[in-house]
Amino acid sequence: MAPDPALEAFCAFYNKLDKSCTKNLHKIYTQNVSFVDPLHRIDGLSALERDFAGLYENVTTCRFVFHEQQRLGNVAFVTWTMHLAHRRLARGKEITVEGASRLVFAADGSGRVCHHRDYFDAGELLYERLPLLGSLVRWTKRHAAGG
């Protein structure tokens, strides 16, 4: 299958994303973008820019390794591994989280995304890394798995 230029551009952008690049989100997202992940929902490019700017304020490194990529019409799926170091998580050490994104590209042919939904284990990213709550979440996951 031939590479998809819009999907390749999306992945390349995310591999450069840091607190200085969040003002360039308009290059990959439409003005009315809807962004959803296990932690929140954001509607509109301005709100997404504010959210990302705040999020990346404490990020020291973030990179993605992209795996499978598929697109049919305006809908694409991509799986990834995120490598993240955040000052407030895991004492600033790098953590990895597996996930997938469902992207809907705008029908106008611009190659920009109008709907982005991420799927990942929020406990693995956040809750397991918090004092006290992390121990409880890990214990619950072990026991739910029969361990």
C-alpha positions in Angstrom: 0.0 0.0 0.0 1.4 3.4 -1.0 2.1 5.9 1.8 -0.7 8.4 2.5 0.7 12.0 2.4 -1.8 13.4 4.9 -1.3 10.6 7.4 2.5 10.8 7.0 2.3 14.5 7.6 0.2 14.0 10.7 2.7 11.4 12.1 5.7 13.6 11.3 4.1 16.6 13.0 3.5 14.6 16.2 7.1 13.6 16.3 8.1 17.3 16.4 5.4 18.4 18.8 6.6 20.2 21.9 5.6 23.4 23.7 7.0 25.6 20.9 5.1 23.8 18.2 1.6 23.9 19.7 0.9 27.1 17.9 1.2 25.2 14.6 -1.7 22.8 15.3 -3.7 24.6 12.6 -1.4 22.9 10.0 -2.9 19.5 10.9 -6.3 20.3 12.4 -9.4 22.2 11.2 -10.8 25.1 13.1 -13.7 23.0 14.4 -11.6 20.0 15.3 -13.0 17.6 18.0 -10.2 15.9 20.0 -11.2 13.1 22.4 -9.0 10.9 24.6 -9.7 8.9 27.8 -9.0 12.0 29.9 -11.1 14.7 28.2 -12.8 16.1 25.1 -11.8 19.3 23.5 -13.8 21.1 20.8 -12.3 23.8 18.5 -8.7 24.6 17.5 -8.3 27.5 20.0 -9.2 25.2 22.9 -6.9 22.5 21.6 -4.0 24.9 21.3 -4.6 26.1 24.9 -4.8 22.6 26.2 -1.7 21.4 24.4 0.3 24.5 25.5 -0.6 23.7 29.2 0.1 20.0 28.8 3.5 20.5 27.1 4.6 23.0 29.7 5.8 20.2 31.9 6.8 17.7 29.2 10.6 17.4 28.9 10.5 14.9 26.0 7.7 13.3 23.9 8.1 11.1 20.9 6.0 8.6 19.1 6.9 5.4 17.3 4.1 4.8 14.8 3.2 1.2 13.8 0.3 0.2 11.6 -1.4 2.9 9.6 -4.5 2.4 7.5 -6.8 4.8 5.7 -10.0 4.2 3.9 -11.6 7.4 2.5 -11.5 10.1 5.1 -11.0 7.8 8.1 -7.6 6.6 9.2 -6.3 4.5 12.1 -2.7 4.5 13.4 -1.2 2.6 16.3 1.6 4.0 18.3 3.9 3.9 21.3 4.4 7.1 23.1 7.6 7.8 25.0 7.0 10.6 27.4 8.9 12.3 30.2 6.8 14.7 32.2 8.1 16.6 35.3 5.0 15.5 37.3 4.8 11.8 36.3 7.2 9.0 37.4 9.6 11.5 38.9 10.3 12.8 35.5 11.5 9.5 34.1 10.4 8.4 30.6 7.3 6.3 30.5 5.9 4.4 27.5 2.2 4.0 26.6 0.7 2.0 23.8 -2.2 3.5 22.0 -4.2 4.0 18.8 -5.7 7.0 17.1 -8.8 7.2 14.9 -8.6 10.2 12.6 -11.2 11.7 10.3 -9.8 14.0 7.7 -11.8 17.0 6.5 -13.8 16.4 3.3 -12.4 19.6 1.7 -9.2 17.8 0.7 -7.0 20.0 2.9 -5.4 16.9 4.5 -6.3 18.4 7.9 -8.0 16.4 10.7 -11.5 17.4 11.9 -11.9 14.6 14.4 -9.2 12.9 16.4 -9.9 10.2 19.0 -7.1 8.5 21.0 -7.4 5.1 22.7 -5.0 4.3 25.5 -5.0 3.0 29.0 -5.3 6.2 31.2 -4.2 4.2 34.2 -1.0 3.3 32.5 -0.3 6.9 31.6 -1.5 8.7 34.7 -3.4 7.0 37.5 -0.8 4.3 38.1 1.9 6.9 38.5 0.2 9.0 41.2 1.1 8.4 44.9 -1.4 6.3 46.8 -3.9 6.1 43.9 -1.3 4.4 41.8 -0.9 1.5 44.2 -4.6 1.0 44.3 -5.0 1.1 40.5 -2.2 -1.5 40.1 -3.6 -3.7 42.8 -7.1 -3.5 41.2 -5.7 -4.4 37.7 -3.7 -7.4 39.1 -6.8 -8.8 40.9 -9.1 -8.2 38.0 -6.7 -10.2 35.8 -6.8 -13.0 38.3 -3.3 -12.3 39.6 
